[in-house]
Amino acid sequence: MDLRKSTLNHLAEVSLSLSKHVISAHAKDANVVFSPLSIHVLLGMIAAGSNGPTRDQLLGFLKSESIEELNSLSSHLVTRVFADGEPLRGPHLSLANGVWADEVVKEVNTWAEKETNGLIKDLLSSGSVEATTILIFANALYFKGAWKDIFMEYLTSDGEFFLVNGSSIHVPFMTGTKMQYARAFDGFKVLRREYKQGGDYSRRFSMYFFLPDAKDGLPALLEKVCSEPGFIEAHKPDRLVLLGKFRVPKFKIDFQFEVSDVLKGLGVMVGSSIDGESLFVSGMFQKAFIEVNEKGTEAAAVSHVRGGGYYEVELDFVADHPFLFVIREDVSAVVLFIGQLLNPLA
């Protein structure tokens, strides 16, 4: 049975709220990639094992009416959104959860590396697990998609990218066919790049590039994207247009942060006992990676807890200054990854 649309809308709202706080409060001046979905799944696991005020607080933050609704959402994500499309020549996806007892740093790191196809290494450092830790929860999310319309490598060339401090650097820019899904709005442009779906007709995965017109306009655009309900859907490019200039930089981002600090800023305290007195959640962390190149995108994140048609317009899309990006499944509107690129060489 399909989930209510309101449940998926709430998931999107929570994802974007998290994104705004991660970037603005903890990584304003850095390249960022993370998976709000991975955090949502992990919080759902904690909520399912908690009771009393802790459960009520988590249900409120996740905008869910009950644990049953959360479980239904998790089931939908696993069976619909994250069913592996690779056998059908679509994106390769994986969503996995794990629970370990006591100090098992090596086992957790081996699991994380395996579940993310080697992208996430050394999730836990030696000594990072305290002696009082009884359980470690972890959630791993992996995505690898090939562009439906690839960039030709021989067309990649260096160009100028403008940094937030006013200086510039030279970085590799990709380009390709000028027919792209793009739209211009007041103060910004949006580019949508589709991933090859093969025989997978029930889902559509895309990467969105939100490019402010002003070279220093990313903070204001981030506020819009993450604060206005339904913003991505309302600004989704759905028609092919013939672009003038078209360039997007290649980039890799490796980012990690303490999720529990972000949640505290949102009024959510995960440092609470759950399942009676048998477990105390002492921290929540995420480590994520993304690579965007001519062939497509590969991205992964691990969160863990201690305790149609076209028309011609005059439009250029040259991503030569900081921008926001989102990887989304368009049928369900589920956001897999979100981030910002300030420096393609960092």
C-alpha positions in Angstrom: 0.0 0.0 0.0 1.3 3.5 -0.9 2.2 5.9 1.8 0.1 9.0 2.3 1.5 11.9 0.3 1.6 14.0 3.5 4.1 11.5 5.0 6.5 11.9 2.1 6.0 15.7 2.2 6.9 15.6 5.9 10.0 13.6 5.1 11.1 16.2 2.6 10.4 19.0 5.1 12.6 17.3 7.8 15.3 16.7 5.2 15.5 20.3 4.1 15.3 21.6 7.7 18.3 19.5 8.6 20.2 20.6 5.5 19.7 24.3 6.3 21.1 23.9 9.8 24.0 21.6 8.9 25.2 24.1 6.3 24.5 27.4 7.9 25.5 26.5 11.5 28.3 23.9 11.0 29.8 24.2 7.5 29.1 27.7 6.2 32.5 28.1 4.6 33.2 24.5 3.5 32.2 22.1 0.7 29.4 19.9 2.1 27.6 16.7 1.3 25.4 14.7 3.6 22.4 12.5 3.6 19.4 13.8 5.5 17.6 10.5 4.7 20.3 8.5 6.4 19.8 10.6 9.6 16.0 10.2 9.3 16.3 6.4 9.1 18.6 6.3 12.1 16.4 8.6 14.2 13.5 6.3 13.3 15.5 3.3 14.7 16.1 5.2 18.0 12.5 6.2 18.2 11.3 2.7 17.8 13.4 1.6 20.8 12.5 4.5 23.0 9.6 5.4 25.2 8.1 8.3 27.0 9.4 11.9 26.3 12.2 10.7 24.1 9.8 8.9 21.7 7.4 11.8 21.7 10.2 14.3 20.9 11.6 12.2 18.1 8.1 11.6 16.6 7.4 15.3 16.7 10.7 16.2 15.0 10.2 13.6 12.3 6.6 14.8 11.9 5.2 11.3 12.4 2.1 10.4 14.3 3.3 7.0 15.5 6.0 4.4 15.4 3.8 2.4 13.1 3.8 5.3 10.6 7.6 5.5 10.8 7.9 1.8 10.3 5.7 2.1 7.2 7.9 4.8 5.9 11.0 2.8 6.4 9.4 -0.2 4.7 8.5 2.0 1.7 12.0 3.5 1.5 13.6 0.0 1.5 11.2 -1.7 -0.9 10.4 1.2 -3.3 12.9 4.0 -3.3 16.0 1.9 -2.5 15.4 -1.3 -4.4 18.6 -1.8 -6.3 18.1 -0.7 -9.9 21.4 -2.1 -11.2 19.9 -5.4 -12.5 17.6 -3.3 -14.7 20.6 -1.1 -15.8 19.5 1.7 -13.6 21.2 3.3 -10.5 22.9 1.1 -8.0 21.3 1.7 -4.6 21.8 0.3 -1.2 20.3 1.1 2.2 21.5 -1.0 5.2 21.2 -0.8 9.0 23.4 -2.5 11.6 23.6 -2.8 15.3 26.7 -3.9 17.3 27.3 -4.5 21.0 30.2 -3.1 23.0 33.5 -1.8 21.5 33.7 -3.2 17.9 35.4 -0.4 16.0 37.0 -2.8 13.4 33.7 -4.6 12.7 31.8 -1.3 12.3 34.4 0.1 9.9 34.5 -3.1 7.8 30.7 -3.0 7.5 30.6 0.7 6.6 33.3 0.2 3.9 31.5 -2.8 2.4 28.1 -1.2 2.4 29.3 1.9 0.6 31.4 0.1 -2.0 34.6 1.3 -0.3 33.7 5.0 -0.3 33.5 5.4 3.5 36.6 4.2 5.3 37.5 4.5 9.0 34.0 5.6 10.1 35.1 5.1 13.7 38.6 6.0 14.8 40.5 4.1 17.5 39.4 5.2 20.9 36.3 6.9 19.6 34.0 4.4 21.3 33.8 4.9 25.0 33.9 2.1 27.6 30.4 3.0 28.6 29.0 2.4 25.1 26.7 -0.6 25.1 25.3 -0.5 21.5 26.3 1.2 18.2 23.6 1.8 15.7 24.6 2.6 12.1 22.9 3.3 8.8 24.6 3.2 5.4 23.3 4.8 2.2 25.0 4.2 -1.2 24.1 5.6 -4.6 25.8 5.2 -8.0 24.1 6.6 -11.1 25.2 7.0 -14.7 24.0 10.2 -16.5 21.3 9.5 -19.0 23.2 12.0 -21.2 26.9 11.7 -20.3 29.5 14.4 -20.6 32.2 13.7 -23.2 35.6 13.6 -21.5 37.4 15.2 -24.4 35.2 18.3 -24.0 36.3 18.8 -20.4 38.5 21.8 -20.1 39.8 24.2 -17.4 37.9 27.3 -16.6 37.7 30.0 -14.0 35.7 29.3 -10.8 35.0 32.3 -8.5 35.4 31.7 -4.7 33.4 33.3 -1.9 36.4 35.5 -0.9 36.5 37.2 -4.4 39.4 35.3 -5.8 39.3 32.7 -8.5 40.9 29.3 -9.4 41.0 27.2 -12.5 39.1 23.9 -12.4 38.0 21.2 -14.9 34.6 22.1 -16.3 32.4 19.5 -18.1 30.1 20.3 -21.0 27.9 18.5 -23.4 24.8 18.7 -25.5 23.1 22.1 -25.1 19.7 20.5 -24.7 19.1 20.4 -21.0 16.4 20.5 -18.4 16.9 24.1 -17.1 14.8 27.0 -15.8 15.6 30.6 -14.9 13.9 32.3 -11.9 14.3 35.6 -10.2 17.8 35.5 -8.8 18.8 31.9 -9.6 18.8 29.1 -12.2 18.1 25.4 -11.8 19.6 22.6 -13.9 18.2 19.0 -13.6 20.4 16.2 -14.8 18.6 12.8 -15.2 20.2 9.5 -14.3 19.9 6.5 -16.7 17.0 4.3 -15.4 17.2 1.4 -17.8 14.2 -0.9 -17.3 13.3 0.7 -14.0 10.1 2.6 -14.8 8.7 3.1 -11.3 11.4 5.6 -10.2 13.3 8.6 -11.6 16.5 9.8 -10.1 17.9 13.3 -10.8 20.6 15.7 -9.6 19.6 19.3 -9.3 22.0 22.2 -9.4 20.7 25.5 -7.8 22.9 28.3 -9.1 22.5 31.8 -7.7 22.9 34.7 -10.2 25.1 36.6 -7.8 28.5 35.1 -7.0 27.8 35.6 -3.3 24.2 34.6 -3.5 24.4 31.0 -2.1 23.3 31.8 1.5 20.2 33.5 0.4 19.3 30.8 -2.0 19.9 28.1 0.6 17.4 29.9 2.9 14.8 29.8 0.1 15.4 26.2 -0.9 15.3 24.9 2.7 12.6 27.1 4.2 9.8 27.2 1.6 7.7 24.0 1.6 7.7 22.3 -1.8 10.4 24.6 -3.2 12.2 21.9 -5.2 9.0 20.5 -6.8 7.8 24.1 -7.6 11.1 24.9 -9.3 11.7 21.6 -11.0 12.8 22.1 -14.7 10.4 19.9 -16.7 11.2 21.0 -20.3 14.3 20.7 -22.4 15.7 24.0 -23.4 18.5 24.9 -25.7 21.2 26.5 -23.7 23.8 29.0 -24.8 26.9 28.5 -22.6 26.8 25.3 -20.5 29.5 24.3 -18.0 29.5 22.4 -14.7 32.6 21.6 -12.7 33.8 18.1 -11.8 34.2 17.7 -8.0 34.7 15.4 -5.1 33.6 16.1 -1.5 34.3 14.2 1.7 32.5 15.6 4.7 31.8 14.5 8.3 30.1 16.1 11.2 28.4 15.5 14.6 24.7 15.2 13.9 23.8 15.5 17.6 25.1 19.1 17.7 22.8 20.0 14.7 19.8 18.3 16.4 20.5 20.2 19.7 20.3 23.4 17.6 16.9 22.2 16.4 15.7 21.5 20.0 16.1 17.7 19.7 18.2 16.0 22.4 19.4 12.5 21.5 21.4 12.1 24.8 18.5 10.3 26.4 18.1 6.8 27.7 16.0 4.5 25.5 14.5 1.1 26.0 14.2 1.6 29.7 17.7 2.1 31.2 19.6 -0.3 29.0 20.9 2.2 26.4 22.1 5.7 26.5 22.6 7.6 23.2 25.8 9.5 23.7 26.3 10.9 20.2 25.3 10.8 16.5 27.7 11.3 13.6 27.7 11.1 9.8 30.4 10.7 7.2 29.6 11.2 3.5 31.3 11.3 0.1 30.3 12.3 -3.4 32.0 12.3 -6.8 30.5 14.0 -9.8 32.2 13.4 -13.2 31.5 12.9 -16.9 30.0 9.5 -16.4 27.7 10.2 -13.5 27.6 10.4 -9.7 28.8 8.1 -6.9 27.7 9.0 -3.4 27.6 7.4 0.0 26.8 8.3 3.6 27.0 6.4 6.9 25.3 7.7 10.0 26.1 6.1 13.3 25.0 6.5 16.9 27.2 5.8 19.9 25.0 4.3 22.6 8.9 16.3 -22.1 9.3 18.5 -25.6 11.7 21.5 -25.7 11.7 25.1 -26.5 14.5 27.6 -27.1 15.3 30.4 -24.6 18.2 32.7 -24.1 19.7 30.9 -21.1 23.2 30.1 -20.1 24.1 27.7 -17.3 27.7 28.2 -16.2 28.3 26.9 -12.7 31.4 29.0 -12.1 30.7 30.1 -8.6 29.3 28.4 -5.4 26.1 26.4 -5.8 23.7 24.0 -4.0 23.1 20.5 -5.3 20.5 17.8 -4.5 20.1 14.2 -5.5 16.4 13.2 -5.4 14.1 10.5 -6.4 11.5 12.5 -8.3 8.4 10.2 -8.1 8.4 10.2 -4.3 10.3 13.5 -3.9 12.7 11.8 -1.4 16.0 13.7 -1.0 18.9 11.3 -0.9 21.8 13.7 -0.7 22.2 17.5 -0.5 25.3 19.7 -0.3 27.0 22.9 -1.5 30.2 23.3 -3.6 32.3 26.3 -2.7 35.6 25.2 -4.1 35.9 22.2 -6.6 39.6 21.7 -5.8 39.2 21.6 -2.0 
